[in-house]
Amino acid sequence: MKVLVIPRALDYIESLVPILYENGYFSYEEDAQKYIKNLYDDIKTILPVRIHRPAPKYFNKYGKNMKYAFFKKNNNTTWYVFFKLYNKNGEKIFLVRYIANNHTIAQYL
């Protein structure tokens, strides 16, 4: 199994560090970096074994027939990872196309 993240989704993850720090979600930038690194590591390692569901049609703008899984990081925030699942030469490939949290997309799920 392999997890790949498209550049747009990766750019989004990387842009979160200063946002989380500057908006006061973390007192130290290093803590925001650790939080995002942990999220990214979870996506890369745990996504293949997570239960996933078909994504609602709203998310077709990021890719048709996607699936999603969620990662609850604390009592307030759950991250949703939207991906396409491919089989290539007998290997499952999870192509992450979009990442968001409950604060921004809960109304669409």
N, C-alpha and C positions, 0 to 999 in steps of 0.2 A: 504494500500500500504506500501511496505517495500523496503528500499534500502540497499543492502549489498555490501560490497567492498571486493574483494578477497585480501589476504595478500600481494601478489606481487604488486598490484595497490596501496594499502595503504602504503607499504614501499616506493614506488616511490614518492608519495605525501610528505611523511615525509622527504625524502632525498632532497627535493627541497629547504628547508629553507636555509641550508648553501650554496647551489649553488647560489641561488638568491642574498644572502648577499655578498658572496665572489667575485662574478662577477660584483658587483656594481649596480645591479638592484635596490637595496634598500640601503640607507645610514645606517640604523640601523637594526640589526638582529630582533628586536621586530616587525618592520614593515613587514619584510619578513614572520615572524610567523603569523601575522594578515592576510596577503594576502592569505597564504596557508590555514589558518583556515577558512577564508571566502569562499574560493573555495570549501573546503571540506563540509562546512555547506550548500552551494548552491547545491552541488551534492546530499547530503542527503535529503534536503527538497524540492528542485525545480525540480529535475530530473523527478519525476513522472508526472508533469504537462507540461513539455517541449515537444515541437513538436520533434519527433524523426524520423529518416530516416533509411533505410537499409544501413548497412555498406558495403563499396566496398569489393570485394573479397580479396583484399590485406590483410585485417584485419582478415581473416579466421584463421590465425595462432594463434590468441588469443581466438578463439571460432567460431564455424560455425553459420551462420545465425544471426549475431549480428546486433544490431541497434546502432545508435549514436545520441547524442544531443550535442549542443555546448553552451559554456558559454563565452561571450565576457567580459573580465575583464578590458580592457583598449583599447586605440586606436591601440596598437601594438600587443596585445596578445589575442587570442581566444583559449580556452581549449575545447578539444573534449573528450567526455566520451563515451566509447564503452561498451555495456552491452547486456546481454541476458535477455529476459523477460519471466517469468514463471508465471503460475497460480497454486497456491496450496491451496486447500480447499476454492476456491473463492477469495483468496487474490492475488493481483498482487505483484510479487517480481521482483525487478530490481537488477540483479547481475552484478555489475561493474567489468569488466575484464581487461580494459586497459584505460589509460588516457594519453593524449599527447596534445601538443599545435601546433599552426599553424607553428611555426618555425621549427618543426621537421617532420610534416606529411602532410603539405598542398599539396604537389605534389601527394599524393595518394587519395585525396578526389575529 
